[in-house]
Amino acid sequence: MKVLCIGEVLIDMICTDKGSSLSKGQNFIKKAGGAPANVAAAIAALGAKVDMAAKVGKDPFGQHLIELLQTMGVNTNWVLQDPNYFTTLAFVSLMEEGERDFYFNRGADGQLSPNDLATLKISDYRIVHFGSATGFLPGPLQSTYTHLLDEAKASNAMISFDPNYRHLLFQNNTQSFIDQCWPFIEQCHFFKVSDEEALLITGCDTIQNAAAALRKKSSAVFAITLGKEGTLLSLGDHLEMIGSINITPIDATGAGDAFVGAVLYQLLSFNPSELASIEIADWKKIIFNANKAGARTCEYMGAMEAYKHLSKAIFE
């Protein structure tokens, strides 16, 4: 009954001058980040067992990340410190309505290799989640992603995928990102994409057409998140719009990861073969709870701080 999350753990340097670009911002605060690490923290905050597999630098930032994940309840036995690379940094500016702009200074996260995880037993996990924004960039992590996807499939684990597209990372090679997404979409049991990602990956001009294109390629249950409008859920022949809740946003960092974490937490009680038999009414409840998790996260500065309140925000 455990989840394994794979990918980057990093430091977000958040500009607190809201509405300012990075070039004009003067004040920054340090927050833990990385999409799969956020998902792991959200799952742990909700009370489930979760392991993180990643690399950080053997430096104060890397040590801080390991200690913080442990404080959140995440098992960090597979968060390895590499003395040859610095911990990855992401500089984040908060624009209007909590939207974000990124600048990455990449380091140790990309160095996680299959050899690093040679003794990791995928069969120990009910769910394996691939949600790294950097997992499709060249480097050891890229091959580790493919290797672990094959292992997860062979072990009959439930496979979850969130592409976490960042334009800055793939602005010169968007097609590479799209091409690498499809094997995960085709082989996973559940995936989440934003409206932007759905249009980008499928090449469609409307969300409805994108959903239809994804359904042709994949038998997975999937969710297309639409911000404050809610989430479009695809389950077999069903296509349902699930509303969200009204909030006053402060920072959208980690909202999508909270959504995924809440979904996976609720799916832990099911085997992969049971997903298709979950009733649409139950799926609607799962997605609505996840919508609440994502929305409530936006009411706090920094994802990890928000996740401390997740259980109360969703289930009370």
N, C-alpha and C positions, 0 to 999 in steps of 0.2 A: 504493500500500500504506500509506496514511495514514488516521488517524482524526481527525475533528473533533468536539470536545465543546463544547456551547453552554450558557451559563447563568451562574450566580453564582460568583464568587470572593470569599471573605470571610474575616474573622478570627473564629475560635472563641475566646472567653474561657472557659476551662474551670475550673470550681471544683474544686479538688483536695481539698476536704473531703468525701470520699466518703460518700454517704448523706444529705448535708445538702441542704436546698432552697436555691434561689438567695437567698431572703430571709435565710437563716441562715448561708450560706457566707461565709468571710472571706478565703480564699486562691484566687487565680486565676492561670493561666498562659496565655500567648498561643500559639495554634496556627493554622496556615493551614487553611481549610476551604472548604465549598461543594461540593455533591454532584458536579456535572460536573467541577469542578477536581480532586476526589479521583479520579474515574474516569480523567481524563487523566494524573494523576501515577502511578496504578497501571499504566496501559498503558505509559508511558514507562519505569517501573522494570523492567518485564518485557522491555524492549528494542525496542519498536516506535515508529514515528514518530507523533506526535500533536500537533495544534494545539488551542489553547484560544481561544474567542471569548467575551469578557466585558468588563465595565467595572468599574473600581475608581476610587477617589478619587485625586486628585493630592495625596497626603499620605504620611506615612511608612508607614502600614499598606499602602497600595496599592503603594508601591515595594517593600516587603518581600515581598508576595505575588508580584509579577512576578519578583523575583530568586530566590525560592524555587522557583517553577515552572521557571525556567530551570535551576536547579541540579538539579532532578529530571529534566531532559531534555525538558521540554515547550516547544514553540515558542510564544512569547507575542507574536508579531507582531500578533495580533488581540485582545490584552488591552489595552484602551484606558484611559487615565487622564483622568477628567473633573474639571476644576477647580471645577465648581459643586456637586459632591456629595461627601460623605465616603464612605470605604470602609465597606461594610456590616459590622456586627458581630453575632455571635450568641453570647449568653451561655448556657453549657451547664452543667447540674448532672449529676453522675454519681450515679445512684441504685443500688439493689441490683442485683447481677449485671451491672453495666456498662450498664444501661439509661439513657436520656438524657431530659432535659427541656430545652426551648429557650425563650429569649426573644430575639426579633429586633429589632435597631435598623437598619432598612433605609436604604440610601443609594444608591450609584452603580450597584449591580448591575442595578437595574430600569430604568436609562436606556439600555441598549444598543438602538439603533434599526436598522431595515433600512438606512438611509442610512449608518450607521457601517460596514456590511459590504458596501457597494455594489460594491466591486472584489474581494470574496471569490469564488473560483471553487469551487463545490460539486463540480464535476466532478473536482477534484484529489483527492478523498477516496473511499476504498473504503467507509468506514463513517461515518455521521453520527449522533452520539448526543445525544439530548435527555434531560437528567436533572435539570433544575433544580427545586428545591423552590419557587422564587419565580416560575417562568416563567408561571404562570397567574394571577398577581396583576395588577391593572390597571397599565398603564404601557407604555412603549415595548418592553420585553423581551417582553411578551405578544404584540404584533403581529409582532415579529421571529421568535418561535417559529413562528407560523403561516406566515410568509413563507418561512422556511428549510425547513419541512416540505414545502411545495410545490416548492421548488427541489430538495430531495433526491430527491423522488419523480420529478421530471422528468429528473434526471440519472442515474437508475437506481442511485443509491447504496444501500447496505444501511442501513436505518434502524433504530436502536435507541432504546428508550424506557424510562425509569424514572420514575414519577410523583413519588416522594419526598414523599408526603403529610406535612404537618405540621399538626396540629390547631390550633395557635396561630395559624397564618396564615389558616385557612379556617373557624374555629369559627362565624363568623356567616354563612358562605356556602358551605357544603360542596357544595351542588348545583352551583355554578359550577365547582368543581374537578372533580367527576364528569363534567359535561357536556364540559369541555375535554379530559379524558383520552381520551374515546372516539375522536375522529378520529385520534389518534396510535396507539391500540391497533389500530384498523382498518387503518391504512396501513403500520405498521412491519413489519419482518421478524423482529425479536426484541424481547421486552420482559420485564422483571422487575418483579414486584410482591411486596410483603410479604403475609403472611396478612391483616393488618389492611386493607391497600389492596384486596386481592382482594374481601373481604366488603363494604367500603365502596362500591367502584365498581359492583359487580354487584347489591348489595342482597340478596345471598343470606345464608343462615344457616349454611352449612357450606362448608368449603374445596372439597370435591368438587363441590358445586352451583355454586360460584363458578367453578371450572375449566371446568365444562360451559357456563356462560353466556359465559365469555370465548371459548371455542372456537366458539360459535355466531356471534360477532361478528367474529372475526379468524382468519385463516389463518396467523398468525405462530407461530413456535416461542416458547413462553414458560415462565418459571420462577416459581413461587410459593415464596418463601423462608420457612422455618418455624423460624428460629433454630437452636438446638442440635439440633433434630430432623432438619434437613437441608432438602432442596428438592424440591418436586413439579414434575416436568418434563412439559410437554405438547408432543408432536410428532405431528401427524396424528392417527391413532387411538390412539396410545400415550399412556399416563399412567403415569409411573414415579416412584417415590419414591427419591431419591438421598441416602444418608446423609452425615453430616459426620464430623468427628473430635472427640475430647474435648480440651478445653483448660480452663485456669483463666482466666476473663475478667477483664480489668482495665478496659478501655474499649471499648465497642462502636462508638464514633465511626468512621465510614468503612468499616465491615465490609461493608455492602451495596454500597458503591461499589467496594470491592476485588473483590467477587464479579462485578460487571458488567465491571470492567476486565479481569479474567482471562478472562471469556467472550469479550469483543470481541478481545482479543489472540489468542485461539485461532481466532477466526473470520476474521481478516485474510487467511488463505490461501484463502478461498472467495469466489466471486462471489455476489451476492444470489440469483441463480437456482439456485445449487447447494445452498442451505440445506435445502430439502425433501428432497434426495437423500442428505443425510448420514445414515449408518446410526445406528440407535438406540444401538448399543454405543459409537459414537464420541461421540454426544451425552452419554451417561452419563459418559464420561470427561471431557468438557469441563466438565460441571456439577460432577462430583466435585472436579476441580482448582479450580474456582471456589469451591466450599464450603470447601476448604482455605485459599484466599486470604482469604475472609471470616473464618474462624475464627482464623487466625494473626494477623490484624489486631487482634483483640480482646486479644491478649497484650501490647500496647504502649499507652502513653499518647499519643494523637494519631495521626491517620491517616497523615500524611506520614512520620513516623518509622517507622511500621510498614511502609510500602510499600518502604522501603529493603531490607527482608528478603524481599520477596515471591517473587522468582525462586527463591531457595533453599528457601523454605517450601513452594512448590508442586511444583517439578520435581526436587528432590533428595531 
